[in-house]
């Protein structure tokens, strides 16, 4: 199996991992602690992913960051991809 060299991936595993961690942690700040990255870095990763996909992924409710319906749907596919990447 070969991947064409001209193929451009629009998102990274790190972006998907960030979204998964925000979902698990319930807030961007808690996810930043879990991932040992700055709050700003996580916001940037999520905003970049939103721009790449053309959908909103996070909404803020009070002090919590909640995934949108689009994000939940995408994560159902992203989680197995992250699991496979970990196995590699």
C-alpha positions in Angstrom: 0.0 0.0 0.0 1.4 3.4 -0.9 0.3 6.9 -0.2 0.7 9.5 -2.9 3.3 12.1 -2.1 1.0 14.8 -3.4 -1.7 13.9 -0.8 -2.0 16.6 1.9 -3.5 15.7 5.2 -5.6 18.5 6.6 -5.4 17.6 10.3 -2.8 16.1 12.6 -3.0 13.4 15.3 -2.1 16.1 17.9 -5.1 18.2 16.9 -7.4 15.1 17.3 -5.7 14.2 20.6 -6.3 17.7 21.9 -10.0 17.5 21.1 -10.3 14.1 22.8 -8.6 15.4 25.9 -10.8 18.5 26.0 -13.8 16.1 25.9 -12.4 13.9 28.7 -11.2 16.7 30.9 -14.3 19.0 30.4 -12.3 22.2 29.9 -9.4 23.5 27.9 -7.5 24.3 31.0 -7.8 20.8 32.5 -6.9 19.3 29.1 -3.8 21.6 28.9 -2.7 20.2 32.3 -3.3 16.6 31.2 -1.3 17.1 28.0 1.3 19.3 29.6 0.8 22.0 27.1 -0.3 25.6 27.4 -3.9 26.7 27.3 -3.1 28.9 24.3 -1.5 26.0 22.4 -4.7 23.9 22.8 -7.0 26.8 21.7 -4.8 27.3 18.7 -4.9 23.6 17.8 -8.7 23.5 18.1 -9.2 26.7 16.1 -6.9 25.5 13.4 -8.8 22.2 13.2 -12.1 24.1 13.1 -10.8 26.2 10.2 -9.5 23.1 8.3 -12.8 21.3 8.7 -15.1 24.3 8.3 -17.2 23.4 11.4 -17.4 24.6 15.0 -16.0 21.9 17.4 -16.2 23.5 20.9 -18.8 25.7 22.6 -18.3 27.2 26.1 -21.0 26.6 28.6 -20.2 28.4 31.9 -16.7 27.2 32.7 -16.8 24.1 30.7 -15.8 23.5 27.1 -18.4 21.2 25.5 -18.1 19.5 22.2 -20.6 20.4 19.5 -22.6 17.6 17.7 -20.1 17.9 14.8 -17.2 17.3 17.1 -18.9 14.3 18.8 -19.5 12.7 15.4 -16.0 13.3 14.2 -14.5 11.9 17.4 -16.3 8.6 16.9 -14.0 8.2 13.9 -10.9 9.9 15.3 -10.6 7.8 18.5 -10.0 4.5 16.6 -7.5 6.4 14.4 -5.6 7.6 17.5 -5.7 4.1 19.0 -4.3 2.6 15.8 -1.6 5.3 15.8 -0.6 4.4 19.4 -0.3 0.7 18.3 2.1 1.6 15.5 
